[in-house]
Every structure is written in structure tokens, then in C-alpha cells.
Amino acid sequence: MKRWDIRTLPFIPREFEWLPVSDKRSRKKLKTACDLIVKADEVVVSTVFDREGQLP
């Protein structure tokens, strides 16, 4: 997505691919998150799409 456009929302990827970094602690956090998501009925991601403070 090179340019932001309201017509492209909501943006829902066809596939989600999660790859852990080699850190053992990060792998544990990812496994916990995956386990919780599998149990959930709905997941809402409420993060900023762009980097914080980035100029247009």
C-alpha cells in the first residue's frame, strides 16, 4: 500500500503470517498471543497504521 485512501478500508489481509525473531522470550510471547487469538471470537487491532509522528 503505497498511498492511504479511505476507499481501501477496512484493509484485511488474506493471510496472516507471524514469524518470531530468534529470541527465546519473543517466541514465548508470540506463542501466548497465538493461543489467545485462537480462543477468541473476535480480535480488534487498534494500532496506528503509520509510524507515530510521521509527516505526510
RACOR-V468823 format. One record per pair of residues at least 6 apart in sequence whose ideal C-beta (glycine too) atoms are under 7 Angstrom apart, sorted by sequence separation. I is the first residue (numbers start at 0). J is the second residue. If there is no record, write none. Layout:
# RACOR-V468823
i = (I:I)
j = (J:J)
This chain:
# RACOR-V468823
i = (19:36:0:19:19:17:17)
j = (25:42:7:26:29:29:33)
